[in-house]
């Protein structure tokens, strides 16, 4: 498949980001010319440069040669010198989602949306389709453990994409198959109100192609409501509470040593869907992936085998290592519902050991809006270390710190540590044989897992 004319010579500002690097991978695989820039170097650039991308560290107007388009994300500010140069020269500027939509053309498109679980569900569907030898193209917000990649140009005529609602840009897509895992207020810094946030999902569902399929979790009231107000498309629900003839009713979830298994009733038959990652929420994600895969023409037995072999996504309860009898994991959960769901899964995985979580709040707006909900979720752990807020794209807000969460946590041990360099020795002090520690959050807390392991090894002389 050829490169869309608008993207024949694409320059990507912030090419190291998860979404942008994925677009670069696909363009390069199709034979396009790719240039880009970022504020700092990244390991992802090794592969992109090897495939022919020209990448500059530092963002300057002169980095633009003669691109047919400049691609940006919402994170790129209007004052960016390369964006300013593109506008001065009349070079077309495309949002990342617009570029991805162009790459989807000519494919049967499946988009996975929802407040929580979209990365895992997209990844599960991708791996299951690959197991069925359908070779889908895909673009995901995280790296698959199997391939280490977040995007791929496939030859199978199917395109699977994670649909990001954070800035509303998923309204660019027009899928044939869409999954909505859940709808719960988030990203209010962009959308403003919970009602506006919910409304953008309604608009997304209206973009499904006529005759297409909407798959929703019937256990989630807001997602379920989306299915009650559609015309010209089919609807399929999944969950414990669904009752429709063609819905996938979850009969039971059984945790196993390495993951779990979901027993469902579908079209009058009972099926067992194996899941290679722990947690009932992951079981529901697997059912959604199964239904989407069936709609795309894959066989049920092949999809089930693929889901059983799914190795997870980086930063989704990713095992980092073991120090003696203690284990360390890393997880991306950054919303109260995600934190609670993951800690329930962690509790089972810990067995008789204690659960220790090192949590970094993400965004000042989210911390302020959901501090009580975060505290309630983190209270599921035995020991909690709360870091200061990782602001990302936001400027600091007076009075909004990790202490807002820490002071409300009802757990055996709560520790607020705003000094990043003091977290490792503090966490190591808390760990006892048999414990399970998880670093959690969407910021640079991910760096701490290996450092905590190294400190534990140093103390034990390993």
C-alpha positions, -999 to +999 in steps of 0.1 A: +000+000+000+013+034-010+018+064+012-010+090+011+001+119-011-002+144+018+023+123+038+049+115+012+075+136+029+062+140+065+079+159+093+068+149+127+073+173+156+078+153+188+085+122+169+096+103+200+060+103+215+041+070+215+016+081+188+040+100+166+067+073+165+039+048+155+029+070+126+066+072+116+070+034+117+040+029+094+051+056+069+086+042+067+073+007+062+052+020+032+082+037+017+076+073+028+102+099+036+102+108+073+119+135+092+112+147+127+125+163+159+122+160+196+136+177+227+157+147+237+171+115+223+153+082+227+159+045+222+130+045+198+151+066+174+175+038+168+150+018+149+135+048+131+169+060+120+178+025+108+147+025+087+157+058+071+142+086+093+161+118+097+157+129+133+170+161+149+174+166+186+162+201+195+134+219+177+144+247+152+127+261+122+156+251+100+149+214+107+122+216+081+135+207+047+107+204+021+080+184+037+045+178+022+031+181+057+041+187+093+024+165+118+018+176+154+000+164+185-020+184+210+011+186+232+028+209+206+023+245+215+017+272+190+050+288+199+070+258+187+096+271+162+090+243+137+052+248+138+057+285+134+080+280+104+056+256+088+028+281+090+050+309+077+060+288+047+024+276+040+032+239+047+001+220+056-001+211+093-020+179+103-029+167+137-016+133+146-051+118+144-056+133+109-024+116+097-035+083+112-069+086+096-051+090+062-031+058+069-063+040+077-078+046+042-084+014+022-086-007+054-113-023+074-109-002+106-114-013+142-111+014+169-109+008+206-121+036+228-129+041+265-117+059+296-099+028+308-086-004+291-082+008+255-045+002+252-048-033+267-079-042+246-063-028+214-032-049+221-052-080+229-071-077+196-039-071+176-021-101+190-051-123+186-055-113+150-018-119+144-022-154+159-049-160+133-023-149+106-044-119+095-014-095+098-033-063+108-018-029+107-020-013+141-013+018+161-013+015+199-005+038+228+020+013+243+046-012+231+035-048+228+057-071+248+058-097+220+073-073+194+084-043+214+065-021+189+036+003+191+027+003+155+031-019+123+022-018+087+004-051+079-007-067+046-040-080+059-063-052+050-073-046+087-063-016+107-066-017+145-062+015+164-064+029+199-088+058+198-078+085+222-105+107+236-083+130+257-084+158+232-114+147+211-092+139+182-107+104+178-136+121+160-113+120+130-118+083+126-147+064+109-144+028+119-163-002+108-160-018+142-158+003+174-154-009+210-162+014+240-149-002+272-163+024+296-170+061+299-160+079+332-151+115+336-115+123+328-094+148+309-116+176+322-087+201+316-097+197+279-134+188+280-144+211+309-173+191+323-183+154+328-212+161+304-189+174+277-166+144+282-195+120+277-208+139+247-176+134+228-182+096+230-217+101+216-201+119+186-175+091+182-202+064+180-221+084+154-189+082+132-192+044+129-198+035+093-233+025+083-239-012+089-209-013+112-207-027+147-206-010+181-193-032+210-199-018+245-195-031+280-230-035+293-218-033+329-208+003+325-239+025+326-225+053+305-210+030+278-243+010+277-263+042+272-243+049+240-258+018+225-294+029+232-292+059+209-277+047+176-292+043+141-279+024+111-254+003+130-255-030+149-248-032+187-233-060+207-228-058+245-206-078+268-205-082+306-222-099+336-255-080+333-262-083+295-292-103+284-295-098+246-296-129+223-263-119+206-246-104+236-216-120+254-228-127+289-199-132+314-208-162+335-177-164+357-141-152+360-115-175+375-081-162+384-051-184+377-014-183+387-005-164+356-037-146+346-073-158+345-101-173+324-135-159+316-165-181+309-191-165+286-223-174+269-224-163+232-251-171+207-263-200+228-229-216+234-205-214+263-169-204+256-139-200+278-117-170+271-082-174+285-064-143+297-026-142+302-027-111+324-043-108+359-075-091+369-112-094+360-110-061+342-085-076+319-109-105+314-136-081+302-110-065+279-103-099+264-140-105+258-143-072+239-112-082+218-128-116+210-160-099+198-142-074+176-120-102+162-150-123+153-166-093+135-133-090+116-136-125+104-112-144+126-121-178+140-131-181+177-106-208+185-077-189+169-086-158+188-088-176+221-054-191+215-040-157+207-055-142+238-040-170+259-006-162+244-009-124+249+022-113+267+009-079+279+019-043+272+048-024+286+038-005+317+006-025+322+015-046+353+049-052+337+072-074+357+105-056+364+123-081+385+127-100+417+149-093+447+150-123+470+113-132+477+101-097+468+087-088+433+086-054+416+061-044+389+053-012+370+019+000+359+005+029+339-027+034+360-034+071+365-071+073+371-088+062+403-109+035+386-077+021+370-058+022+402-085+003+421-089-023+394-052-029+391-046-031+429-074-057+432-055-078+406-022-071+424-037-083+457-044-117+441-010-118+425+007-110+458-007-142+475+002-140+512+026-111+507+018-074+513+011-049+485+032-018+484+024+009+458+046+038+449+021+062+432+028+094+412-003+116+405-005+127+369-017+162+361-027+189+386-062+191+372-068+154+377-052+154+412-075+182+423-106+167+408-102+132+421-080+133+452-106+116+474-112+089+448-074+083+444-071+080+482-100+054+483-084+034+455-049+035+471-063+023+504-065-012+489-027-014+494-009-022+526+018+005+522+015+036+500+042+060+490+027+091+473+050+113+451+044+148+440+023+156+409+038+149+375+025+180+357+032+169+321+016+196+299+001+216+328+016+244+349+018+239+387-014+249+406-009+264+441-020+240+468-023+210+445+003+184+455+005+147+462-004+156+499-040+161+488-042+124+482-018+111+509-037+128+537-069+110+528-056+075+524-069+049+549-041+023+548-017+007+572+012+029+561+011+062+542+041+082+532+041+114+512+075+120+497+078+150+473+116+146+469+120+122+439+155+112+449+144+100+483+117+076+471+140+047+463+155+043+498+121+049+514+105+022+492+133-002+499+129+003+537+093-008+534+098-040+514+099-073+533+103-109+520+073-120+500+060-085+493+049-072+459+058-036+451+043-018+421+053+016+408+022+033+394+014+064+373+017+079+339+048+100+346+085+093+353+077+070+382+084+042+358+121+049+363+120+039+399+113+002+396+148-008+384+164+015+410+144+000+438+154-035+427+191-024+426+188-010+461+172-041+474+199-062+458+226-040+472+212-044+507+210-082+505+244-084+489+230-100+458 
